[in-house]
Amino acid sequence: MSGHSKWSTIKRKKGAIDAERSKVFQKLAKELYVAAKSGDADPANNAALRMVVEKAKSENMPKANIQSAIDKAHSKNNDESYDAIIYEGYGPGGIAIMIDCLTDNKNRTASFVRSTLTKRGGNLGTDGSVSYLFKRKGLIILDKKYDEDKLMEDVLGLDAEDFIPEEDGYSIYTLPENFISVKDGLTNLGYDETLVSEVTFIPDNYISLDEELKEKALTLIEQLEDIDDVQNVYHNLDI
């Protein structure tokens, strides 16, 4: 099993997240709300909600906050509604970018995304212009404390696609539909130190840039992530 290590990307994102924890919880609450609104309030009966709950847990979102967002979705007095939109575009050096949004005002979100891309050396593309460069996968990163040989053996017994030992953790990739079963299987086997647990978009290949272009690309990505309506930014920049 082999693949491209993206632990450095995860660590960079988590560093930014730690600096603005409340904003991250706010975005997770919106994801939880939308997932709960679309189905059962019990994660055991709502696969989409269960995936977001796992993501929230891996970000150390308090259980009370998670439950509050779910309860809000099924409150009789609540009528909030959000549209899910993914914008596609390019950044400095030609990197591909997918911008995952939840918004109650499409015009506002489109304006913010377009202007941020333009100001930072990128441009908005058409639907399908870069999405073909990514595949949706489940990603579980476990703490490095576990024995590599034993973990690899256990992972091979589950419905995982890939196992990648990295400097600070072990990355396990799954098909989206197998994410929950693999996560539960790992937990049942005693692997409960999860650093990352989510379904995400993984690029087929990564683009390496010189330091100047890389910094410009990272600045663009960070500014896109800072937009309130943006939930996630996926890219193929090799960090």
Secondary structure, DSSP 8 states (H G I E B T S, - for coil): ------HHHHHHHHHHHHHTHHHHHHHHHHHHHHHHHTS-SSGGG-HHHHHHHHHHHHTT--HHHHHHHHHHHT-TT-----EEEEEEEE-GGG-EEEEEEEES-HHHHHHHHHHHHHHTT-EE--TTSSGGGEEEEEEEEEETTS-HHHHHHHHHTTTEEEEEE-SSEEEEEE-GGGHHHHHHHHHHTT---EEEEEEEEEESS-B---HHHHHHHHHHHHHHHTSTTEEEEEE-B--
